[in-house]
Amino acid sequence: MSDSRENRLPRGGRVVPVLDTERCYRAVAARDARFDGVFITAVRTTGIYCRPSCPATTPKRRNVEFFPTAAAAQQQGYRACRRCLPDAVPGSPDWNSRSDLAARAMRLISDGVVERSGVAGLATALGYSERHLTRIVTAELGAGPLALARAHRAHTARLLIETTPMFMADIAFAAGFASVRQFNDTVREVYAVTPSVLRRESAGRGPTPVAGTLSLRLPQREPFDAEGLLAHFAGRALAGSESVEDGVYRRTLRLPHGPAAVALRLGDRTPGHVRAELRLTEPRDLGPAVARLRRLLDLDADPVAVDELLARDPALAPSVATTPGIRLPGAADGLEIAVKALLGQQVSVPAARTTGARLVAALGEPLPPELAGGGPDRLFPSADRLAEHVAETVGGPARRAAALAGLAAAVASGTLVLDAGRDPAALRADLAALPGVGPWTAGYVAMRLLGDPDEPLVSDLAVRRGAAALGLPSDMDGLARHAARWRPWRSYAATHLWRATATPTLGRTS
């Protein structure tokens, strides 16, 4: 890759084209951890690629080149640094802040679509031909979908090697490799050692592997408002499938190959990481589970860029100062967040939570006891179950029950796709076309499911109350005009306004 090639780095709250390799090199020389996951540094003299904050001696400028992804570096024959572990960093904030084809592809690749359906399945999910998809992704990210998926498999394999006592042959297939030989070759190419050496080197770096439980450290950028996330989940947790207790958010997960359960220790974390304890039916679901948990906690956000822009508004500056690193709570399940949004359109958060818990109790499938581990023990109901039984279970207005049934039937039939690969505008349009789903619900789901950072939600009653509390316009038109200065982080601004509301209410006003 030549020095004239463009990467994309976040600056001043927006993504601008650079390389401008000098700017990258200054980040490397400063060991600036804010850029970990944003670009990769490759050292020609050693054949190793690193994260920008690698503690090793800074290489000479003429000996380095920069890549947008680890896969691009691997394509050029570089291997991963085993000192800084460049794959153990937050992902690029681009994948949430951008809605173009490359960003959407990256989100689905992280969710394991290539392992499950191949590049053809990825292309179909995105609505493009394989050839066009490969051309665009390679131009943007320096590697095609297969190479990006291979890098993702290598990362999943390393996690399983270091955090479980599984046999290497089992790890090979769980990580998505077609054969043990392919697994061994890839690990040697990427990490320059055999899988068994990787396991020996990891001894003492974390908790002792325990059969049945994966103990992971999910990296994130500081500052990180863990307390705000805990408060959000505590206020909306559906009994039976979610709980918050003693600083731990526990929930069940519906993954591609079976159910799972996770405990996220947000109240007791090491700076730079969130501890997760994961129980899977199928180890093949580790990659998708990690990707969904990262989106759930907004771990790939660039909080410094967000805070810098929002703090320029005198009305928001005090909130930014007292709550740095605010995050957008995401969604672990598209259907679940859409149902929660519909339930909460015109009622309080507690009322919506009560009705949602009733759905879980009546229609949710029980989790195997070995997965529950004393925590939540039911899955959120499937689309098929909801479509058939929601009307008789949910109670309340007939129009709401019909809207829920219509939503579930659309998901069950495949007419409506709720996954991280959706284009935000297309998702809003598809949702708004359903009976009983208005613009507020469509925007709320896009923000939660896709991590859309620029959804203002000016029709939300709690957002408008928060605006009034901070001395901002509280009418929709006035607030919309004022919110233009918060682009492209209007979703984060809305979250600050929610916090400013003494008695939060989830719902639209029209």
N, C-alpha and C positions, 0 to 999 in steps of 0.2 A: 504494500500500500504506500503510495507516494505521500510526501509531506503536504501536497496541495489538496489532498482529499478532504472533504468536509465531514466533520462529526457534528453532533448537536449537544451543546452544553447549556444548562439553565442559567440564565443571567437576568437579574432584575425582574423575576416573576414571569419570564417568557422563554421560549426555546428559540435560540438564534443559531444560524449556521456558522460554524467556525471550522476549523483547523487551519488556521491559527494554532500551529503546534507549539508556539512559544507560550501561549496561555496554559496549555496542558502541561508543558514542562515546568512552568512556575508552580502549578499545583503539586507536581511530583516533588520538586525541590523543597516545597514547604510541608510535604507529607500531609496534605490537606484531606482529611477523611471525608469531607463533604462530597468529594468527587468519586469516592469508592462506589463502584457500580455504574458510574456515568460513562467512564471510558476505561480502557485497558492500556497499560504501559508495557511494551515489549522491548527487551534488551537484546540487541543483535549479538553482542559478544558472548552472552551466556546462553542464548536460546530460550530464555525464560520470560513469561509474562506475569505481571504483578498488578495489584491494586495501586492506585496513586499514593496511598499512605504507607506503603511497604517500608518497614524499618531498616531495610538493608541500605548500604551506602548508595547515595544517589548516583546513578550512572551519568557519564558525560552526555551532553546534548546530542553529539553526532552519533551516539550508539543506541539511541532509542527511536521507536516509532509508536504510533498510537492507533488503537482500533476501537470501534464502537461496541464490540462484543467480544467475549472470550472465544466464541466460535470462529470469529474472523482471525483472531490470533492463532488458534489451533490450525486453521486452514493454511497458514503460512509456516507451519512447522514448529511453532513455539509450544513449550510445555508450561504447566502451571507451577508457580512458586509454592513450595511446600512450607515456606516460612510465613507468608502473609495470607495464603489460601484465598486467592482472588475471587473464588466462587462463593465464599462465605461472607458476602457483603449484601447490603440492600440492593434491590434492582434499580434500574434507571427510572427516575421519575417521569421520563418521557412516555413510558407505556401507559400511564394513566392520563397524563395531560394531553397526549395526542390521540386523535381518533382516526388517523389514516390507516391504510392497509397494513403497513409494516408493524405499527403498534398493536393493532388488533391481532395480527398473526402471532406476535410475540406472546400476547396474553394466552392465546389458545395453545401454543406450543408448550408454554409453562404448565398448562393444565393437562398435558399428556395427550392431546388430540392426535399427534403424529404417531405415537406409539399405538394408539387404539385404532386409528383409521387410515394411517399413512398420509402422505402429502396430498393424495387425491381427496381424502376426506377433509383435510384442512382447507383445500381450495374450494370444495363444495360448501363448507360451512361459511366461508367468507364471500362466496358468490363470484369467484374468478376462476379462470383456467389455471392449471398447474404451471404452464409456461409463464403466464403473466405474473402470477404470484411469485414464482422463483426469481424472475427478473427484477421485480420491484424490491423484494426483501433483500436480495443480494446487493443491489445498488445502495439501499439504505443502511444495511447492517453489516455488510462485508462478508456475509455468508448466506447460503440458501437455507430453506426450511430443514432439509435433512441434516446439515451441519449444525444448525442451531439445536435441533432435537438431540443430536449426538452429544453436544455439550451438556444439555439438560440431563441426559441419561448418566453421563459421567458424574455430574454433581449428585444425582440421586444415589448412585452407586457408592460414592464416598460417604454420604450420610449413613447409608445402611452398614457399610464396612465399619465405620467408627462408632456407631450408636447401638448396634445390635450384635448378638452372638450368632447370627445366622451363618449357615455354611455359605461359602463363596459361590457355589453353583446355584443355590437358591437366590442369592443376591443378584446374580447375573440376569435371571429371568424376571425377578421382581423389579429391577431397574429398567426393564424394557429391551434388553439385548436379545438377539435371536439365538445366540449360542454362548457357551462359556468361553470359547476361544475369542469371539468378538469382544466379550467383556474384558478378558485379560489383556488383549491387544490395546483396547481403548484406554484402560487404566494406565498401562505402561506408556502409551503415547502422550496422554494428558498430564500425568503426574511423574513420569520417568521412574517409577518403581512398580513392583508387583502389588496386587491387592493385599497380600499378607504383610508386606512391609508397611503399607498404609495403616493397617490395623495396629501393628506394633508401635508405630510412631504416634498414634493417637492415644495410647494408653496414658492415663493420668490427666488428659486435657479436659475431661468431662466426667459425668457420673458413669459408674460401671454399668455396661449394657445388661439389661434385664429382659428375659424372654417375655414377649407379649406387649411390652411398653417401649416406645421410642421417646427418649429424652432429647429434645432439640433446643438449640439456641437460635432464635430467629433474629437476625440482625436488623437494626433500624438506625436512622439518623437522629442525632440529638439536635435540639431538645425534643422531648417526647411526652405528650400529655396523657400519661397512662391513667391518671385519676379521672379525667374526663371520659375516656373510653369506658372505664369501669362503671361510672355513673350512668352512662347511656345504656349499657347492656343491662345493668341492674333494673333500670326503670322499664325495660321492654322485654325482659326475659319471660319466655312462655314456660310455665311450670310443666315439668315432664321432659322437655327437650332442652332446656337451658336453665342455668342457675348461676348466681353470683354470691360468693360467700368467702369472707376472710381474704379479700383481694384476689380471688381466683374466679375466672369466668370459665365455666364448664358448659359444654354443649355436645349434642350428637351431630353427626355429619352423614349425609347420603352421598357416597362417592361412586365412581363408575363401576367398581367391582364389588361393592358391598358396604355395609354401614361401618361407622367408626365413632370414636368419642375422643374429645380433647379437653385438656385442662390448660388454660392460659394464665400464667402467674403474673398478672399485671401489677399486683400490689407489692411484689417482692422480686425486683428484677435488677440485673446488673446493667449499668449504663451501657447503651449500645446494643442491648439484646433483650428479647422477651423469651422467657422459658416456656416451653410447651411440652406437655406429656401426652403422647398420642397412642391410641390403641386402634389398630387396623384389623379388619377381617382379612384383607389381602395386602401384602407388602407392595404390590404393584401400584397401590393408591397413594404411596408416600408423596410422589411428585405433585399430583393434583391436590392432595391435602395441604401441603406446604404453600402452594400457589394460592389456594383459597383462603388460608389463614392470613397470608400476607396482605391480601386485598381486604379481608375483614378488618384488620387493624391498621390499614393504610401505612404499612411499614416502608414502602418505597417512596414516600413523599419527600420533598425537599423543604423542610420546615423553615430553613433560613430564608429562602426565596419568598415563601408565603408571608412570613412575619415581616420581612423588610418592606414589602409592598403595602400590606394592610396597615402597618404602623404609620404610614404617611398620612392616613386619615386621622385627624385629631380626635374624632368621635370613637374610633376603634383602638387608638393607640394605648389607652389604659388597659383594655381587655387583653391586647397582645402582650403587654408588659407583665400582666399578672398570670396569663395562661400562655406561655410560649410553647410552640410545637404542637398546637391544636391539630387533631386528626379528624378525618371523615370516617366515622364508623361505616364499614362496608357490609357485604352480604356473603355468607357462606353458601347460600342456596337462593337461586333466582326466584323460584316459585314462592318460597317462604317470605322473602322481602316484599314481593308483589301483593301477597295476601295480607301481610301486616299493613301495607300502605292502604289497601282498600278498606280494611277494618277500621283504620284510623282516620278516614277522610273527614268526618265531621263529629268525632267524639274525642274524649280525653284519652291520654295514654293509658291510664289504668283500665278504662273500659275496654279499649282495644285489646289490651293484654289479657284481660279476663276471657274475652270471647276467643282469642287465639289459643289460650290454654285449654278451653273446652274442645276445640277442634283437635288438638294434640291428644287429649285424653280419649276422645271418642274414635278418632280415625288414624292416629299414628301407630305405626308398627312397633312392637316391643323390641328393644335392643337385647342381644344375648347378654346374660349376666356377666360373663367374663370381659365384655367390652365396657359395660356400664361402670363397673368398679365402685358401686355405691353412689354414683352421681346420676345425672339425668338418664332415664332408661327408655325413652321413646323417641322415634324419629318424627320429624314433621311429616304430615300426611303426604302421600304421593298425589300427583295430578289426577290419576284415575279415580282414587278413592274420594278426593274432594269433589270431582265433577259429579260423581254418583250420589254422594251422601251429604254434601255441605248444606243444602237447603233444609234438610230435616235436623241438622245439628246446630247451625249457627243461630237460629232464631232471629228476632228483630225484623226490620223492614224487609218486605219481599223483594224490593228492588236491589237491596244490598246482597241478599242471598243469590239472586239471579246473576248479578255482576260477578260474584265469586265463582259461581258454577260456570259461567261463560269463560272466565279467565282460565280456570282449571281445565276445561274442555279444550280450549285453544292450545294450551301447553301439552296436554295428553295427545292430541292429534298431530302435533308438530307444526300447526299453523303459526303459533307464537313460540319463538325461541328466546329463552332467557339465559344467556351465558355471557361470559366476559368478552367474547369476540364481536359483539354487536356494535354497530355504528350508533352513537347516541341519538342522532336525529331520527334514524330509521326506527330505533326502539321506541322512542316517544310516539312516533306516528302509529306504529303497530298497536301500542297500548291504548292510545286515544281513540282508535277505531273500534275498540270493544265497548259494548253497552255498559254504562255506569262508571267508566274510567275517564276522568277529566285531566286537564293539563297539570294540575298539582300532583296527582298520583303518578303520571307519566314522568314528570321531572324528578320527583322524589326517588322513583325506582332507578332511573338512569344514574342519579347521584350515588345511590347506595350500591347498585349492582356493578356499574362500570367504573366507579370512582371518578365520575365526571367532576372535575374541579371547578367548573364554571357555571353551575346551576344556581341562579339567584333565589328562587322560591319566594318571590315578593308577594304572592298571594297567601302564603302561610301565615296564619294568625299569630303564632308564637314569634316568627321572624319580625312581623310588624310591631308586636308588643315590645320586643327587644329593641327595635329601632327607636320607638318612642322613648323607652327608658334611657337611651343614650343621646337623646336630643336630635335624632335624625327624622326625616319625613316618614310618617307611618302610613300614608296613603299609597296604594300600589304604584300609581304613576310617578309620584315624587320619589319613592324609594327606588324604583327601577332606574330613574335618571341618576340618582346619587350612586347607585351600585355600579354604574359604568366605570367608575374610577377603581373598582376592585378587580377588574378583569386582569388576568384569567383565573382569579382565585375566588370567585363569588361564592362558591360552595363553602369555602372556609370562613368567609365573612358571615354567611348565614349561620354557621355553627357558633360563631362568637355571639351573634344576636340571639340565638336560642339560649345560650348561657346567661344572657342578660335578663331573661324572662324569669321572674320569681316563681310562677306557676305554669310550667310548660304544658302546652296542649299541641298534640300532633294533629294537624288537619288543615284543610283548605277553608276558605271563607266564601266560596261560591260554587 
